[in-house]
Amino acid sequence: MSEPGTVGSGIQLATVLRFVDIAVDALAGAREEIDALNVYPVPDGDTGTNMYLTMAAARDAVKENGLTDRDAVFEVFTRGALLGARGNSGVILSEMLRAIIRRIAAAQPEERNAVVMVDALRRAAEASYAAVGTPVEGTMLSVGRAAADAAAELLATDPNVRSRDVLAVSARAAREALARTPDQLQTLKDAGVVDAGGRGVVVILDAAETALTGKRPPKVEPGHRIPQPVHREGDLVAGGPAYEVMYLLDAPDDAIAGLRTRLAALGDSLVVVGGEGLWNVHVHVDDVGAAIEAGIAAGRPHRVRVTHFAEQVAARERFARVGRAIVAVAAGPGLASLFEEAGAVVVRGGPGHRPSTGMLLEAIEHCGAQEVVVLPNDPDTVRTAQVAASTAETDHDMRVAVIPTTAQVEGLAALAVHEQGRTFDQDVLEMTATARHARQGAVTIAARQAMTMAGPCEPGDVLGAIGGDFVVVGDDLTTVAREVLGRLLGGGGEMVTLVSGEDDPEGTLARECADWLEESHPTVDVVVYDGGQERYPLLVAVE
């Protein structure tokens, strides 16, 4: 067994997680470029977005669970990638990640890191080819295999090679293989581009090298221009199936061979990945019903997604967005009702349920507005919302602003001053200013022993928070809540908002605080809401 916090024979868990963060950021930065390169298997311009959302889903799954155990982190990561895989490229990527992570997890103490990485890259390449019904050269498959082959050759030449050299060589080989893709696939040559999925693999391998060495990928040569695809009318559907069908499938492993055979006869771009009873299925077909029936024959398909390629492009051209919408993350059913009553589109959030980039992007895209304001209402969701906003702006020529609200009560305060009649910029300015001026606090129960700004706490202690920091430790909910309110009102205030949580369904704590405020601060207006949020019996805002 390896030491706590290590992976295999010495690759630190922190290094793996750092790679994931770097890869997500790198794919976010390259997303638009990769989307523009996307002409194969169909030119639907979403390869970069799909690879980014797949990696982000895996990263978000790990962060959402807050795990530190090596095996548990790996399991959550690979499952998150499988469940969050989007499109042909995303499904293949999820299988490559699964192969790499599982090999690292299985490393023996006596194995050198370089040996583990070489074998992990080999397994990833093999898994990607095995996942695809009809492998095609000049795609992300051949780029990944070139990287694995180069790593293996290096190890054979120098058995004492370091893992950082393995990654450097594999990344360089991937870049060289990417440059060759137009010579391997006529569709790419005709469009004047390299393969989009292959470019995504290069970005990910560069991120791995950066995580281990700190080196950034080589800059583009001066004067170099990323070629843009040349589309011809009818390119999207001519000569190919009209629909993309994706679904998750609960099925025994021995049912998959038959499923592959049946789906392969229906269309192309077949990819089936997963294992141990859970699979992600992707195929391009003309007969959607038959593709789903094949899944039913093998097991239980769910989360079915069907995209009509021609309609997808036509919708981008004709969809007229109008007006302004608010997308708000709500941490409980009562809070969700408050946001909805105020006209917001609600995305479920809160501790243990933080939304993924894909969930926020879907809410932004489907609200039908030309201008969208997003209220993440949680510090860990702000960055996720910003990436979703950037993606929506690029894909749909719309305006999206994220107000960095870090608490539910800040979101409520911002939404209270929202006015459709203002200009977009002015509305965002007013909502942002109001959220920033709302001083917020909360009361919760300590789940474990810890050191806080107010001193040590034990499980079961009552904690009072202001602005995200625990500043009060006590043993009585009402006493701690009053202390928090007193400190927040020390700087003045005209209105106090109290939001009761799931652990206080009768609102007793909120009512006791309201009564105390009426006696001790009679000039302050008090509003009480039933929020239903988890873990926090009381949320507080002072404006």
C-alpha positions as CSV (number, residue, x, y, z in Angstrom):
1,M,0.0,0.0,0.0
2,S,1.1,3.5,-0.7
3,E,1.4,6.2,2.0
4,P,-1.7,8.3,2.7
5,G,-2.1,11.0,0.1
6,T,0.0,9.2,-2.5
7,V,-1.1,7.4,-5.7
8,G,0.5,4.2,-6.7
9,S,4.3,4.2,-6.2
10,G,4.6,7.9,-5.6
11,I,2.4,10.1,-7.8
12,Q,0.8,12.3,-5.3
13,L,-3.0,12.6,-5.1
14,A,-2.6,16.3,-5.0
15,T,-0.7,16.1,-8.4
16,V,-3.6,14.2,-10.0
17,L,-6.1,16.7,-8.7
18,R,-3.9,19.6,-9.9
19,F,-3.7,18.1,-13.3
20,V,-7.5,17.9,-13.4
21,D,-7.9,21.6,-12.5
22,I,-5.3,22.6,-15.1
23,A,-6.9,20.4,-17.7
24,V,-10.4,21.9,-17.1
25,D,-9.0,25.4,-17.3
26,A,-7.0,24.6,-20.4
27,L,-10.0,23.0,-22.2
28,A,-12.1,26.0,-21.2
29,G,-9.5,28.3,-22.8
30,A,-9.2,26.1,-26.0
31,R,-12.9,25.3,-26.2
32,E,-13.8,27.9,-28.9
33,E,-10.8,27.0,-31.0
34,I,-11.5,23.2,-30.8
35,D,-15.2,23.8,-31.6
36,A,-14.1,25.7,-34.7
37,L,-12.0,22.8,-35.9
38,N,-14.9,20.3,-35.5
39,V,-15.8,19.0,-39.0
40,Y,-15.6,15.2,-38.3
41,P,-17.6,13.0,-37.9
42,V,-20.2,15.8,-38.3
43,P,-19.4,19.6,-38.4
44,D,-21.7,20.5,-35.5
45,G,-19.1,22.7,-33.8
46,D,-19.2,21.2,-30.2
47,T,-16.2,19.0,-29.7
48,G,-14.3,21.5,-27.6
49,T,-17.4,22.2,-25.5
50,N,-18.1,18.4,-25.1
51,M,-14.6,17.6,-24.0
52,Y,-14.5,20.5,-21.6
53,L,-17.9,19.6,-20.0
54,T,-16.9,16.0,-19.7
55,M,-13.7,16.9,-17.8
56,A,-15.5,19.5,-15.8
57,A,-18.1,17.0,-14.7
58,A,-15.5,14.7,-13.4
59,R,-13.7,17.5,-11.5
60,D,-17.0,18.8,-10.1
61,A,-18.0,15.3,-8.9
62,V,-14.8,15.1,-6.9
63,K,-15.1,18.6,-5.4
64,E,-18.8,18.1,-4.6
65,N,-18.1,15.0,-2.6
66,G,-15.2,16.5,-0.7
67,L,-13.4,13.1,-0.4
68,T,-9.8,12.6,0.5
69,D,-9.5,8.8,0.4
70,R,-7.5,7.8,-2.7
71,D,-9.8,5.0,-3.9
72,A,-13.0,6.9,-3.2
73,V,-11.7,10.0,-5.2
74,F,-10.7,7.8,-8.1
75,E,-14.1,6.1,-8.2
76,V,-16.0,9.4,-8.0
77,F,-13.8,10.9,-10.7
78,T,-14.3,8.1,-13.2
79,R,-18.0,7.9,-12.5
80,G,-18.3,11.6,-12.9
81,A,-16.6,11.5,-16.3
82,L,-18.8,8.6,-17.4
83,L,-22.1,10.3,-16.3
84,G,-21.1,13.7,-17.5
85,A,-19.7,12.7,-20.9
86,R,-21.1,14.7,-23.8
87,G,-20.9,13.9,-27.5
88,N,-18.7,11.4,-29.3
89,S,-15.5,13.0,-28.2
90,G,-16.6,13.4,-24.5
91,V,-17.6,9.7,-24.3
92,I,-14.2,8.6,-25.7
93,L,-12.4,11.0,-23.4
94,S,-14.3,9.5,-20.4
95,E,-13.0,6.0,-21.3
96,M,-9.4,7.2,-21.7
97,L,-9.5,8.9,-18.3
98,R,-11.0,5.8,-16.7
99,A,-8.2,3.7,-18.1
100,I,-5.5,6.1,-16.9
101,I,-6.9,6.6,-13.4
102,R,-7.5,2.9,-12.9
103,R,-3.9,2.0,-13.9
104,I,-2.6,4.6,-11.5
105,A,-4.8,3.3,-8.7
106,A,-3.6,-0.3,-9.3
107,A,0.1,0.7,-9.2
108,Q,2.3,-1.5,-6.9
109,P,4.7,0.1,-4.4
110,E,7.7,-1.3,-6.2
111,E,6.7,0.2,-9.6
112,R,8.4,3.3,-10.8
113,N,6.1,6.2,-11.7
114,A,7.4,6.3,-15.3
115,V,6.5,2.7,-15.8
116,V,3.0,3.3,-14.5
117,M,2.5,6.3,-16.7
118,V,3.7,4.5,-19.8
119,D,1.3,1.7,-19.2
120,A,-1.6,4.1,-18.3
121,L,-1.2,5.8,-21.7
122,R,-1.1,2.5,-23.5
123,R,-4.3,1.3,-21.7
124,A,-6.0,4.6,-22.5
125,A,-5.2,4.3,-26.2
126,E,-6.4,0.7,-26.3
127,A,-9.6,1.6,-24.4
128,S,-10.4,4.4,-26.8
129,Y,-10.0,2.1,-29.8
130,A,-12.0,-0.7,-28.1
131,A,-14.8,1.8,-27.3
132,V,-15.4,2.9,-30.9
133,G,-17.5,0.7,-33.2
134,T,-15.4,1.5,-36.3
135,P,-12.1,3.2,-35.4
136,V,-10.9,5.9,-37.8
137,E,-7.3,7.1,-38.2
138,G,-6.7,10.8,-38.2
139,T,-8.8,11.4,-35.1
140,M,-8.3,11.6,-31.3
141,L,-7.7,7.9,-31.4
142,S,-4.6,8.0,-33.5
143,V,-3.3,11.1,-31.6
144,G,-3.7,9.2,-28.3
145,R,-2.0,6.1,-29.7
146,A,1.0,8.2,-31.0
147,A,1.5,9.6,-27.5
148,A,1.4,6.1,-25.9
149,D,3.7,4.7,-28.5
150,A,6.3,7.5,-28.0
151,A,6.2,7.0,-24.3
152,A,6.7,3.2,-24.6
153,E,9.7,3.8,-27.0
154,L,11.3,6.2,-24.5
155,L,11.0,3.7,-21.7
156,A,12.4,0.9,-23.8
157,T,15.4,3.1,-24.7
158,D,15.9,4.3,-21.2
159,P,14.5,2.1,-18.4
160,N,15.5,4.8,-15.8
161,V,13.6,7.6,-17.5
162,R,11.6,10.0,-15.3
163,S,7.8,10.3,-15.4
164,R,8.1,14.0,-16.3
165,D,10.1,13.0,-19.4
166,V,7.5,10.5,-20.3
167,L,4.8,13.1,-20.3
168,A,7.0,15.6,-22.2
169,V,7.7,13.1,-25.0
170,S,4.1,11.9,-25.2
171,A,2.8,15.5,-25.4
172,R,5.2,16.3,-28.2
173,A,4.3,13.1,-30.1
174,A,0.6,14.0,-29.8
175,R,1.3,17.4,-31.3
176,E,3.2,15.9,-34.2
177,A,0.4,13.3,-34.7
178,L,-2.2,16.1,-34.6
179,A,-0.4,17.8,-37.5
180,R,-0.6,14.6,-39.5
181,T,-4.3,14.1,-39.1
182,P,-5.3,16.0,-42.4
183,D,-3.1,13.5,-44.3
184,Q,-5.0,10.6,-42.7
185,L,-8.6,11.9,-43.1
186,Q,-9.7,13.5,-46.3
187,T,-12.5,15.4,-44.5
188,L,-10.0,17.3,-42.5
189,K,-7.8,18.1,-45.5
190,D,-10.8,19.4,-47.5
191,A,-11.7,21.7,-44.6
192,G,-8.1,22.8,-44.0
193,V,-8.1,21.8,-40.4
194,V,-6.5,19.3,-37.9
195,D,-8.8,17.0,-36.0
196,A,-10.8,18.7,-33.2
197,G,-10.8,15.7,-30.8
198,G,-7.0,15.2,-31.4
199,R,-6.5,18.9,-30.5
200,G,-8.3,18.2,-27.2
201,V,-6.1,15.3,-26.4
202,V,-3.0,17.5,-27.0
203,V,-4.5,20.1,-24.6
204,I,-5.0,17.5,-21.9
205,L,-1.5,16.0,-22.3
206,D,0.0,19.5,-22.1
207,A,-2.0,20.0,-18.9
208,A,-0.5,16.7,-17.5
209,E,3.0,17.9,-18.3
210,T,2.3,21.3,-16.7
211,A,0.9,19.6,-13.5
212,L,4.1,17.6,-13.1
213,T,6.8,20.0,-14.2
214,G,5.2,23.5,-14.1
215,K,6.2,24.0,-17.8
216,R,3.6,25.6,-20.0
217,P,2.9,24.2,-23.5
218,P,4.9,25.7,-26.3
219,K,3.5,28.9,-27.7
220,V,2.2,29.1,-31.2
221,E,4.9,30.3,-33.6
222,P,4.6,34.0,-34.6
223,G,2.4,34.4,-37.7
224,H,0.8,31.0,-37.2
225,R,-2.9,31.0,-37.6
226,I,-5.3,28.2,-36.5
227,P,-7.0,27.2,-39.7
228,Q,-10.8,27.6,-39.8
229,P,-12.9,25.0,-41.4
230,V,-14.4,25.5,-44.8
231,H,-18.1,24.4,-44.6
232,R,-20.1,23.6,-47.7
233,E,-23.9,23.8,-47.8
234,G,-25.4,20.5,-46.8
235,D,-22.2,19.3,-45.1
236,L,-23.8,18.5,-41.8
237,V,-26.2,15.8,-42.8
238,A,-25.2,14.8,-46.4
239,G,-24.4,11.1,-46.6
240,G,-24.7,10.5,-42.8
241,P,-27.3,9.8,-40.2
242,A,-29.6,12.6,-39.1
243,Y,-29.6,12.1,-35.4
244,E,-27.2,11.8,-32.4
245,V,-28.6,9.5,-29.7
246,M,-27.0,9.2,-26.3
247,Y,-28.1,7.5,-23.1
248,L,-26.9,6.0,-19.9
249,L,-27.5,2.3,-19.7
250,D,-27.9,0.0,-16.7
251,A,-27.0,-3.4,-18.1
252,P,-24.9,-6.5,-17.3
253,D,-21.5,-6.6,-19.0
254,D,-22.4,-9.6,-21.0
255,A,-25.2,-7.7,-22.8
256,I,-22.9,-5.1,-24.3
257,A,-21.5,-7.2,-27.2
258,G,-25.0,-7.7,-28.5
259,L,-25.8,-4.1,-28.0
260,R,-22.8,-3.0,-30.0
261,T,-23.7,-5.3,-32.9
262,R,-27.3,-4.1,-33.0
263,L,-26.3,-0.4,-32.9
264,A,-23.5,-0.8,-35.4
265,A,-26.1,-2.0,-37.9
266,L,-28.2,1.1,-37.4
267,G,-25.7,3.9,-37.9
268,D,-22.1,5.1,-37.3
269,S,-20.0,7.0,-34.7
270,L,-20.8,4.2,-32.2
271,V,-19.1,4.5,-28.9
272,V,-20.0,2.4,-25.8
273,V,-18.0,2.9,-22.6
274,G,-18.3,2.0,-19.0
275,G,-18.5,-1.2,-17.1
276,E,-19.7,-2.9,-13.9
277,G,-23.3,-2.4,-14.8
278,L,-23.3,1.2,-15.9
279,W,-22.6,2.3,-19.5
280,N,-22.6,5.5,-21.6
281,V,-23.9,4.9,-25.2
282,H,-23.4,7.2,-28.2
283,V,-24.4,6.6,-31.8
284,H,-25.5,8.5,-34.9
285,V,-28.6,7.0,-36.5
286,D,-31.6,7.7,-38.7
287,D,-33.9,5.5,-36.6
288,V,-34.0,6.9,-33.1
289,G,-36.6,4.5,-31.9
290,A,-34.5,1.5,-32.9
291,A,-31.5,2.8,-31.1
292,I,-33.4,3.2,-27.9
293,E,-35.1,-0.2,-28.3
294,A,-31.6,-1.7,-28.6
295,G,-30.8,-0.3,-25.2
296,I,-34.1,-1.6,-23.8
297,A,-33.2,-5.1,-25.0
298,A,-29.8,-4.9,-23.3
299,G,-31.0,-3.3,-20.0
300,R,-32.5,0.0,-18.7
301,P,-31.6,3.1,-20.8
302,H,-32.1,6.5,-19.0
303,R,-31.1,10.1,-19.4
304,V,-31.8,9.7,-23.1
305,R,-30.7,12.7,-25.3
306,V,-31.5,13.0,-29.0
307,T,-30.1,15.7,-31.2
308,H,-31.3,16.3,-34.8
309,F,-28.2,17.7,-36.5
310,A,-30.0,19.7,-39.1
311,E,-32.4,21.3,-36.6
312,Q,-29.4,22.0,-34.3
313,V,-27.8,24.2,-36.9
314,A,-31.1,25.7,-38.1
315,A,-32.0,26.6,-34.5
316,R,-28.7,28.4,-34.1
317,E,-29.6,30.5,-37.1
318,R,-33.3,31.2,-36.4
319,F,-33.7,31.2,-32.7
320,A,-34.7,34.7,-31.6
321,R,-33.8,35.4,-28.0
322,V,-35.7,38.3,-26.3
323,G,-35.8,40.0,-23.0
324,R,-33.9,39.4,-19.8
325,A,-33.9,36.5,-17.4
326,I,-32.4,35.7,-14.0
327,V,-30.9,32.2,-13.3
328,A,-30.6,31.6,-9.6
329,V,-29.1,28.7,-7.7
330,A,-31.3,27.8,-4.7
331,A,-30.2,25.7,-1.7
332,G,-33.6,24.5,-0.6
333,P,-37.3,24.1,-1.7
334,G,-38.4,27.2,0.2
335,L,-35.6,29.3,-1.3
336,A,-36.4,27.9,-4.8
337,S,-40.0,29.1,-4.4
338,L,-38.9,32.5,-3.4
339,F,-36.6,32.8,-6.4
340,E,-39.3,31.4,-8.7
341,E,-42.0,33.8,-7.4
342,A,-39.6,36.6,-8.2
343,G,-39.4,35.4,-11.8
344,A,-36.1,33.6,-11.7
345,V,-35.2,30.3,-13.4
346,V,-34.0,28.1,-10.6
347,V,-31.2,25.5,-10.5
348,R,-31.0,23.2,-7.5
349,G,-27.9,23.8,-5.4
350,G,-26.5,23.9,-1.9
351,P,-24.1,21.7,0.1
352,G,-24.0,18.3,-1.5
353,H,-26.0,19.4,-4.5
354,R,-23.8,22.1,-6.2
355,P,-24.7,22.4,-9.9
356,S,-22.3,21.4,-12.6
357,T,-21.3,23.7,-15.5
358,G,-23.6,21.7,-17.8
359,M,-26.6,22.2,-15.5
360,L,-26.1,26.0,-15.4
361,L,-25.4,26.2,-19.1
362,E,-28.6,24.3,-19.9
363,A,-30.6,26.7,-17.7
364,I,-29.0,29.7,-19.4
365,E,-29.6,28.4,-22.9
366,H,-33.2,27.2,-22.3
367,C,-34.5,30.4,-20.6
368,G,-35.0,31.9,-24.0
369,A,-33.6,35.4,-23.1
370,Q,-31.1,37.5,-24.9
371,E,-29.8,38.9,-21.6
372,V,-29.2,36.6,-18.6
373,V,-28.1,37.4,-15.1
374,V,-26.8,34.5,-13.0
375,L,-26.9,34.4,-9.2
376,P,-24.7,31.5,-8.1
377,N,-25.3,32.2,-4.4
378,D,-22.4,30.0,-3.3
379,P,-18.7,30.7,-3.3
380,D,-17.8,27.3,-4.9
381,T,-20.4,27.9,-7.7
382,V,-19.2,31.3,-8.8
383,R,-16.4,30.0,-11.1
384,T,-18.7,27.3,-12.5
385,A,-21.3,29.9,-13.3
386,Q,-18.7,32.1,-15.0
387,V,-17.5,29.3,-17.3
388,A,-21.1,28.5,-18.2
389,A,-21.8,32.2,-18.9
390,S,-18.8,32.5,-21.2
391,T,-19.8,29.3,-23.1
392,A,-23.3,30.6,-23.6
393,E,-22.1,34.0,-24.8
394,T,-19.8,32.4,-27.4
395,D,-22.3,29.8,-28.6
396,H,-25.5,31.9,-28.7
397,D,-24.4,35.5,-29.2
398,M,-26.1,36.6,-26.0
399,R,-25.2,38.6,-23.0
400,V,-24.7,36.8,-19.7
401,A,-23.5,38.4,-16.5
402,V,-22.6,36.5,-13.3
403,I,-23.1,38.5,-10.1
404,P,-20.7,36.8,-7.6
405,T,-23.2,36.2,-4.8
406,T,-21.7,33.9,-2.3
407,A,-24.8,33.3,-0.1
408,Q,-28.5,32.7,-0.7
409,V,-29.5,35.9,1.1
410,E,-27.2,37.9,-1.2
411,G,-29.0,36.4,-4.1
412,L,-32.4,37.4,-2.6
413,A,-31.2,40.9,-2.0
414,A,-29.9,41.3,-5.6
415,L,-33.1,39.9,-7.1
416,A,-35.2,42.3,-5.0
417,V,-33.8,45.3,-6.9
418,H,-33.9,43.7,-10.4
419,E,-35.8,45.8,-12.9
420,Q,-36.5,44.8,-16.5
421,G,-36.9,48.5,-17.4
422,R,-33.2,49.3,-16.8
423,T,-30.5,48.8,-19.3
424,F,-28.7,45.5,-18.9
425,D,-25.5,47.1,-17.6
426,Q,-27.4,49.3,-15.2
427,D,-29.5,46.4,-13.9
428,V,-26.3,44.3,-13.3
429,L,-24.7,47.3,-11.6
430,E,-27.6,47.8,-9.2
431,M,-28.0,44.1,-8.4
432,T,-24.2,43.7,-7.8
433,A,-24.1,46.8,-5.5
434,T,-27.0,45.6,-3.4
435,A,-25.6,42.1,-3.1
436,R,-22.2,43.5,-1.9
437,H,-23.9,45.8,0.7
438,A,-25.9,42.9,2.2
439,R,-24.0,41.7,5.2
440,Q,-24.7,38.0,5.6
441,G,-24.4,35.4,8.3
442,A,-25.6,32.0,9.3
443,V,-25.9,29.5,12.1
444,T,-25.0,25.8,11.7
445,I,-23.9,22.8,13.8
446,A,-20.3,21.6,13.8
447,A,-19.9,18.2,12.1
448,R,-16.4,17.5,13.3
449,Q,-13.6,18.8,15.5
450,A,-11.9,21.9,14.0
451,M,-10.2,25.2,14.7
452,T,-12.2,28.3,13.8
453,M,-11.6,32.1,14.1
454,A,-13.5,31.9,17.4
455,G,-11.4,29.0,18.7
456,P,-11.8,25.2,18.7
457,C,-15.1,23.5,18.2
458,E,-16.3,20.0,18.8
459,P,-19.0,18.0,16.9
460,G,-22.4,19.2,18.0
461,D,-21.2,22.8,18.9
462,V,-23.3,25.6,17.5
463,L,-21.3,27.8,15.0
464,G,-22.1,31.4,14.0
465,A,-20.7,32.6,10.7
466,I,-20.4,36.1,9.2
467,G,-19.2,36.6,5.7
468,G,-18.2,32.9,5.4
469,D,-16.0,32.9,8.6
470,F,-17.0,31.2,11.8
471,V,-16.9,33.9,14.5
472,V,-19.0,32.4,17.3
473,V,-18.8,29.0,19.0
474,G,-21.5,28.1,21.5
475,D,-24.0,25.5,22.7
476,D,-27.3,27.2,22.1
477,L,-28.8,28.0,18.7
478,T,-30.7,31.1,19.8
479,T,-27.8,32.6,21.8
480,V,-25.4,32.1,18.9
481,A,-28.0,33.5,16.4
482,R,-28.5,36.6,18.5
483,E,-24.7,37.1,18.7
484,V,-24.4,36.9,14.9
485,L,-27.3,39.4,14.5
486,G,-25.8,41.8,17.0
487,R,-22.5,41.8,15.3
488,L,-24.1,42.3,11.8
489,L,-26.2,45.2,13.1
490,G,-23.3,46.8,14.8
491,G,-22.5,48.6,11.6
492,G,-26.1,49.8,11.2
493,G,-29.0,48.4,9.1
494,E,-32.6,49.0,8.1
495,M,-33.8,45.5,7.2
496,V,-33.0,42.0,8.5
497,T,-33.9,38.9,6.5
498,L,-34.2,35.6,8.4
499,V,-34.3,32.3,6.4
500,S,-35.2,29.2,8.4
501,G,-33.7,25.9,7.3
502,E,-34.7,22.3,6.9
503,D,-33.6,21.5,10.5
504,D,-36.1,24.1,11.8
505,P,-39.3,23.2,9.9
506,E,-41.5,25.2,12.3
507,G,-39.3,28.3,12.0
508,T,-38.9,28.5,15.8
509,L,-35.4,29.8,15.7
510,A,-36.3,32.5,13.1
511,R,-39.3,33.6,15.1
512,E,-37.3,33.8,18.4
513,C,-34.7,36.0,16.6
514,A,-37.5,38.2,15.1
515,D,-39.0,38.7,18.6
516,W,-35.5,39.6,19.9
517,L,-34.9,42.0,17.1
518,E,-38.3,43.7,17.8
519,E,-37.3,44.3,21.4
520,S,-33.6,45.2,21.0
521,H,-33.7,46.9,17.5
522,P,-37.2,48.2,17.2
523,T,-36.4,50.5,14.2
524,V,-35.3,47.6,12.0
525,D,-37.7,45.9,9.6
526,V,-37.7,42.1,9.8
527,V,-38.7,39.6,7.1
528,V,-38.9,35.9,7.8
529,Y,-38.8,33.2,5.1
530,D,-39.0,29.4,5.1
531,G,-36.0,28.4,3.0
532,G,-35.7,24.7,3.7
533,Q,-31.9,24.8,3.1
534,E,-29.8,21.9,4.5
535,R,-27.2,22.2,7.2
536,Y,-28.0,25.8,8.1
537,P,-31.0,26.2,10.6
538,L,-30.8,30.0,10.0
539,L,-29.5,32.3,7.3
540,V,-29.3,36.0,8.0
541,A,-28.9,39.2,5.9
542,V,-28.7,42.8,7.0
543,E,-29.3,45.6,4.5
